[in-house]
Amino acid sequence: MMLFGATVGNVGDVLAAIFLLGFIIIMIMIGALLLNMYKKNKKRLEELIMLEKQQNIILKNRVDDINERLSRIERLLKEKN
């Protein structure tokens, strides 16, 4: 059947096209969701790394302070003996 110079497709072709387009759209949405999750996870990991670096600096300062105190105590003990 011709309608204004174009052929009319059958129902099976239309359903297949709708199914294929729906599948493509779902795949694009899943890809976008995965990309969004990746970006959030990357940002969270960067924040955790920065927090760990700050904690390491604090611990290093504490160790340096304890070493300095220990050195003073050792000098005082040597002076007494």
GUVEX-574087 format. One record per atom (N, C-alpha, C): residue in three letters; x, y, z; residue number from 1; atom name. Coordinates in nm, 3 decimals. Example, Ala and Ser with C-alpha at 12.3 -4.5 7.8 and 13.67 -1.06 7.14 Angstrom:
residues 2
  aa    east   north      up   i at
 ALA   1.319  -0.569   0.780   1  N
 ALA   1.230  -0.450   0.780   1 CA
 ALA   1.320  -0.330   0.780   1  C
 SER   1.285  -0.225   0.708   2  N
 SER   1.367  -0.106   0.714   2 CA
 SER   1.290   0.003   0.787   2  C
***
This chain:
residues 81
  aa    east   north      up   i at
 MET   0.085  -0.118   0.000   1  N
 MET   0.000   0.000   0.000   1 CA
 MET   0.089   0.124   0.000   1  C
 MET   0.057   0.218  -0.080   2  N
 MET   0.134   0.342  -0.092   2 CA
 MET   0.052   0.456  -0.033   2  C
 LEU   0.122   0.538   0.045   3  N
 LEU   0.053   0.652   0.105   3 CA
 LEU   0.143   0.772   0.084   3  C
 PHE   0.108   0.862  -0.001   4  N
 PHE   0.186   0.980  -0.034   4 CA
 PHE   0.328   0.943  -0.076   4  C
 GLY   0.342   0.839  -0.152   5  N
 GLY   0.471   0.801  -0.208   5 CA
 GLY   0.557   0.718  -0.114   5  C
 ALA   0.511   0.683   0.004   6  N
 ALA   0.590   0.603   0.099   6 CA
 ALA   0.516   0.475   0.128   6  C
 THR   0.595   0.372   0.154   7  N
 THR   0.530   0.246   0.188   7 CA
 THR   0.503   0.241   0.337   7  C
 VAL   0.398   0.177   0.375   8  N
 VAL   0.362   0.163   0.515   8 CA
 VAL   0.425   0.034   0.565   8  C
 GLY   0.503   0.041   0.675   9  N
 GLY   0.567  -0.077   0.730   9 CA
 GLY   0.468  -0.161   0.805   9  C
 ASN   0.505  -0.283   0.825  10  N
 ASN   0.413  -0.366   0.901  10 CA
 ASN   0.438  -0.348   1.051  10  C
 VAL   0.353  -0.403   1.132  11  N
 VAL   0.356  -0.385   1.277  11 CA
 VAL   0.483  -0.444   1.336  11  C
 GLY   0.529  -0.555   1.282  12  N
 GLY   0.650  -0.619   1.332  12 CA
 GLY   0.772  -0.530   1.319  12  C
 ASP   0.783  -0.460   1.206  13  N
 ASP   0.896  -0.369   1.186  13 CA
 ASP   0.891  -0.253   1.284  13  C
 VAL   0.773  -0.201   1.307  14  N
 VAL   0.756  -0.090   1.400  14 CA
 VAL   0.792  -0.134   1.542  14  C
 LEU   0.743  -0.251   1.582  15  N
 LEU   0.774  -0.300   1.716  15 CA
 LEU   0.924  -0.328   1.732  15  C
 ALA   0.987  -0.382   1.630  16  N
 ALA   1.132  -0.408   1.636  16 CA
 ALA   1.209  -0.277   1.649  16  C
 ALA   1.166  -0.175   1.574  17  N
 ALA   1.233  -0.045   1.582  17 CA
 ALA   1.216   0.016   1.720  17  C
 ILE   1.096   0.008   1.776  18  N
 ILE   1.071   0.062   1.911  18 CA
 ILE   1.154  -0.013   2.014  18  C
 PHE   1.159  -0.145   2.002  19  N
 PHE   1.239  -0.227   2.095  19 CA
 PHE   1.386  -0.190   2.085  19  C
 LEU   1.438  -0.177   1.963  20  N
 LEU   1.579  -0.144   1.944  20 CA
 LEU   1.611  -0.005   1.998  20  C
 LEU   1.527   0.093   1.971  21  N
 LEU   1.550   0.229   2.022  21 CA
 LEU   1.542   0.231   2.175  21  C
 GLY   1.445   0.157   2.231  22  N
 GLY   1.436   0.149   2.376  22 CA
 GLY   1.560   0.087   2.437  22  C
 PHE   1.610  -0.018   2.375  23  N
 PHE   1.732  -0.083   2.423  23 CA
 PHE   1.851   0.014   2.418  23  C
 ILE   1.863   0.088   2.309  24  N
 ILE   1.973   0.184   2.296  24 CA
 ILE   1.962   0.293   2.401  24  C
 ILE   1.841   0.343   2.424  25  N
 ILE   1.821   0.448   2.525  25 CA
 ILE   1.855   0.395   2.664  25  C
 ILE   1.813   0.272   2.694  26  N
 ILE   1.845   0.214   2.825  26 CA
 ILE   1.996   0.199   2.842  26  C
 MET   2.066   0.156   2.737  27  N
 MET   2.212   0.142   2.745  27 CA
 MET   2.279   0.278   2.768  27  C
 ILE   2.230   0.380   2.702  28  N
 ILE   2.286   0.514   2.721  28 CA
 ILE   2.262   0.561   2.865  28  C
 MET   2.143   0.534   2.918  29  N
 MET   2.113   0.575   3.056  29 CA
 MET   2.201   0.499   3.155  29  C
 ILE   2.221   0.370   3.132  30  N
 ILE   2.308   0.292   3.221  30 CA
 ILE   2.451   0.344   3.213  30  C
 GLY   2.497   0.375   3.093  31  N
 GLY   2.632   0.432   3.078  31 CA
 GLY   2.647   0.564   3.151  31  C
 ALA   2.547   0.650   3.140  32  N
 ALA   2.551   0.779   3.209  32 CA
 ALA   2.552   0.759   3.360  32  C
 LEU   2.472   0.664   3.408  33  N
 LEU   2.467   0.635   3.551  33 CA
 LEU   2.602   0.583   3.601  33  C
 LEU   2.662   0.492   3.526  34  N
 LEU   2.793   0.440   3.564  34 CA
 LEU   2.900   0.549   3.565  34  C
 LEU   2.895   0.637   3.466  35  N
 LEU   2.991   0.748   3.460  35 CA
 LEU   2.974   0.840   3.580  35  C
 ASN   2.850   0.869   3.615  36  N
 ASN   2.821   0.954   3.730  36 CA
 ASN   2.872   0.890   3.859  36  C
 MET   2.847   0.758   3.874  37  N
 MET   2.896   0.687   3.993  37 CA
 MET   3.048   0.688   3.999  37  C
 TYR   3.113   0.672   3.886  38  N
 TYR   3.260   0.674   3.879  38 CA
 TYR   3.314   0.809   3.924  38  C
 LYS   3.253   0.916   3.875  39  N
 LYS   3.300   1.050   3.911  39 CA
 LYS   3.282   1.076   4.060  39  C
 LYS   3.168   1.035   4.117  40  N
 LYS   3.144   1.055   4.260  40 CA
 LYS   3.243   0.974   4.342  40  C
 ASN   3.266   0.850   4.301  41  N
 ASN   3.360   0.764   4.372  41 CA
 ASN   3.501   0.820   4.366  41  C
 LYS   3.540   0.872   4.251  42  N
 LYS   3.673   0.931   4.235  42 CA
 LYS   3.688   1.053   4.327  42  C
 LYS   3.587   1.136   4.333  43  N
 LYS   3.591   1.254   4.419  43 CA
 LYS   3.602   1.214   4.566  43  C
 ARG   3.524   1.113   4.606  44  N
 ARG   3.527   1.066   4.744  44 CA
 ARG   3.665   1.008   4.778  44  C
 LEU   3.724   0.933   4.686  45  N
 LEU   3.857   0.877   4.709  45 CA
 LEU   3.963   0.987   4.721  45  C
 GLU   3.951   1.091   4.640  46  N
 GLU   4.045   1.202   4.650  46 CA
 GLU   4.033   1.271   4.786  46  C
 GLU   3.911   1.287   4.834  47  N
 GLU   3.890   1.348   4.966  47 CA
 GLU   3.949   1.260   5.076  47  C
 LEU   3.932   1.128   5.064  48  N
 LEU   3.989   1.037   5.163  48 CA
 LEU   4.141   1.041   5.162  48  C
 ILE   4.199   1.052   5.044  49  N
 ILE   4.346   1.060   5.033  49 CA
 ILE   4.396   1.189   5.098  49  C
 MET   4.326   1.299   5.074  50  N
 MET   4.367   1.427   5.135  50 CA
 MET   4.356   1.419   5.287  50  C
 LEU   4.250   1.357   5.339  51  N
 LEU   4.233   1.341   5.482  51 CA
 LEU   4.345   1.255   5.540  51  C
 GLU   4.379   1.148   5.470  52  N
 GLU   4.487   1.060   5.516  52 CA
 GLU   4.621   1.133   5.516  52  C
 LYS   4.645   1.216   5.416  53  N
 LYS   4.769   1.294   5.412  53 CA
 LYS   4.776   1.390   5.532  53  C
 GLN   4.664   1.454   5.563  54  N
 GLN   4.660   1.545   5.677  54 CA
 GLN   4.685   1.470   5.807  54  C
 GLN   4.626   1.352   5.820  55  N
 GLN   4.647   1.272   5.941  55 CA
 GLN   4.794   1.228   5.951  55  C
 ASN   4.854   1.193   5.837  56  N
 ASN   4.995   1.154   5.838  56 CA
 ASN   5.085   1.270   5.881  56  C
 ILE   5.052   1.390   5.837  57  N
 ILE   5.131   1.508   5.877  57 CA
 ILE   5.118   1.530   6.027  57  C
 ILE   4.996   1.517   6.080  58  N
 ILE   4.974   1.535   6.224  58 CA
 ILE   5.052   1.430   6.302  58  C
 LEU   5.045   1.304   6.257  59  N
 LEU   5.119   1.197   6.326  59 CA
 LEU   5.269   1.219   6.320  59  C
 LYS   5.319   1.265   6.206  60  N
 LYS   5.463   1.292   6.192  60 CA
 LYS   5.505   1.402   6.289  60  C
 ASN   5.422   1.506   6.300  61  N
 ASN   5.454   1.613   6.394  61 CA
 ASN   5.455   1.562   6.538  61  C
 ARG   5.362   1.475   6.570  62  N
 ARG   5.359   1.418   6.706  62 CA
 ARG   5.483   1.333   6.732  62  C
 VAL   5.522   1.253   6.634  63  N
 VAL   5.642   1.169   6.650  63 CA
 VAL   5.766   1.258   6.665  63  C
 ASP   5.775   1.362   6.587  64  N
 ASP   5.889   1.455   6.599  64 CA
 ASP   5.892   1.518   6.738  64  C
 ASP   5.774   1.556   6.787  65  N
 ASP   5.766   1.616   6.921  65 CA
 ASP   5.810   1.515   7.028  65  C
 ILE   5.763   1.392   7.015  66  N
 ILE   5.802   1.288   7.112  66 CA
 ILE   5.951   1.261   7.105  66  C
 ASN   6.007   1.257   6.986  67  N
 ASN   6.152   1.236   6.971  67 CA
 ASN   6.232   1.349   7.035  67  C
 GLU   6.183   1.471   7.018  68  N
 GLU   6.250   1.586   7.079  68 CA
 GLU   6.245   1.577   7.231  68  C
 ARG   6.130   1.543   7.286  69  N
 ARG   6.117   1.527   7.431  69 CA
 ARG   6.207   1.415   7.482  69  C
 LEU   6.212   1.305   7.408  70  N
 LEU   6.297   1.193   7.448  70 CA
 LEU   6.444   1.234   7.447  70  C
 SER   6.484   1.310   7.348  71  N
 SER   6.623   1.358   7.342  71 CA
 SER   6.655   1.446   7.463  71  C
 ARG   6.563   1.532   7.501  72  N
 ARG   6.584   1.617   7.619  72 CA
 ARG   6.598   1.531   7.745  72  C
 ILE   6.510   1.432   7.758  73  N
 ILE   6.515   1.345   7.876  73 CA
 ILE   6.649   1.270   7.879  73  C
 GLU   6.694   1.221   7.764  74  N
 GLU   6.823   1.149   7.759  74 CA
 GLU   6.938   1.242   7.798  74  C
 ARG   6.935   1.366   7.749  75  N
 ARG   7.041   1.462   7.787  75 CA
 ARG   7.040   1.490   7.936  75  C
 LEU   6.919   1.507   7.992  76  N
 LEU   6.909   1.533   8.137  76 CA
 LEU   6.962   1.413   8.217  76  C
 LEU   6.931   1.294   8.173  77  N
 LEU   6.980   1.174   8.244  77 CA
 LEU   7.131   1.162   8.233  77  C
 LYS   7.186   1.196   8.119  78  N
 LYS   7.332   1.191   8.102  78 CA
 LYS   7.401   1.295   8.190  78  C
 GLU   7.339   1.411   8.202  79  N
 GLU   7.397   1.517   8.284  79 CA
 GLU   7.396   1.481   8.432  79  C
 LYS   7.290   1.410   8.475  80  N
 LYS   7.283   1.368   8.615  80 CA
 LYS   7.385   1.261   8.649  80  C
 ASN   7.418   1.177   8.553  81  N
 ASN   7.515   1.070   8.579  81 CA
 ASN   7.650   1.124   8.558  81  C
***
